[in-house]
Amino acid sequence: MQDQNDRSELERKLIVKAALSEMPDTARRLFLRQGLTLGGLALLTGCSISNNASVANALRRVSKFNDRAQAWLFDPARLAPTYPRSMITKPFPFNAFYSEAQAPAVDGATYRLELSGLIADKRPWTLEELHQLPQESQVTRHICVEGWSAIGEWGGVRFSEFLRRVGADTSAKYVGFKCADDYYQSIDMPTALHPQTLLALTYAGETLPRKYGFPMKLRMPTKLGYKNPKHIMSIYLTNQNPGGYWEDQGYNWFGGS
C-alpha cells in the first residue's frame, strides 16, 4: 500500500511539473505565488487527477489559464527587442512540418489575398497593391517552441495599417489566417494591432523567398514561431476562436514569446 501511495505521489508531482511547463515564466511565477500546486491545480481545473483522461483535461484547463494570463500580461505598447543587421542569422533556418522542397509554390502574378468576416471592404488584394502600401522593416528574433532562435530582417506592411484600410472591426476578438499549405492560424486582436506585427512581403530587402513564406507571411516578434503563418492566402475576422494547426493538437493558443 505504501508503494502504491509513493507511486501516486510521484505521479502527482509529475503532473504538476508537466502542467507548469506549459506556462511561461511570468505566468508560472504567478501560479506558484498563489499557492496553486497539485491541490490548486485540481481546484483550478475542477477535475480529478486520478486517471489519464482527467490529467489531459487538467492540462487543457491549465493551458486555457495560461492563455488568459498571457493575454492579461500582454502590453500592446511594449516593443520586442530589435538588432543591428550584423547580428542576422545566416542562413536563416527553414522550419515547417514538411521539407523545404515541399514548400508551396504560389503564382505571384495571379495571387489574390482574400478577405472575409468582420471587414467592411472585402475586395481581394494583389501583391502589387500590397507593395504599394507604406512599407517598413524590422530586424527581430524568431523564437521557436523547439528551443532555438534566429534573427532575421523582415519588411512589409504594418498589419494595423492594413486592417484600418480595409475597414476591419478592431473590436473583433480574433484574426484568422488560411495558408497555401494545410496550415491555419489565429491571433488575438491586441497582437494584430501591435506596432511590430507585419504582413511581411520581403526578407533581407528582397522578395520573400518561397521557403520563408512567399507571397506573404505574418511576422510577430511578440509571438512564438508557430504563431507566424506563412504563404497566407486569406484573412478573416471573427469573434469565435478559430484555433490553429498546432494548437488543435495541444499547443498553447496565445503563444507569446
Secondary structure, 3 states (H helix, E strand, C coil): CHHHHHHHHHHHHHHHHHHHHCCCHHHHHHHHHCCCCHHHHHHHHCCCCCCHHHHHHHHHHHHHHHHHHHHHHCCCCCCCCCCCHHHCCCCCCCCCCCCHHHCCCCCCCCCCEEEEECECCCCCECHHHHHHCCCEEEEEEEECCCCCEEEEEEEEEEHHHHHHHCCECCCCCEEEEEECCCCEEEEEHHHHCCCCCEEEEEECCEECCHHHCCCCEEECCCECHHHCCCCEEEEEEECCCCCCCCHHHCCCCCCEC
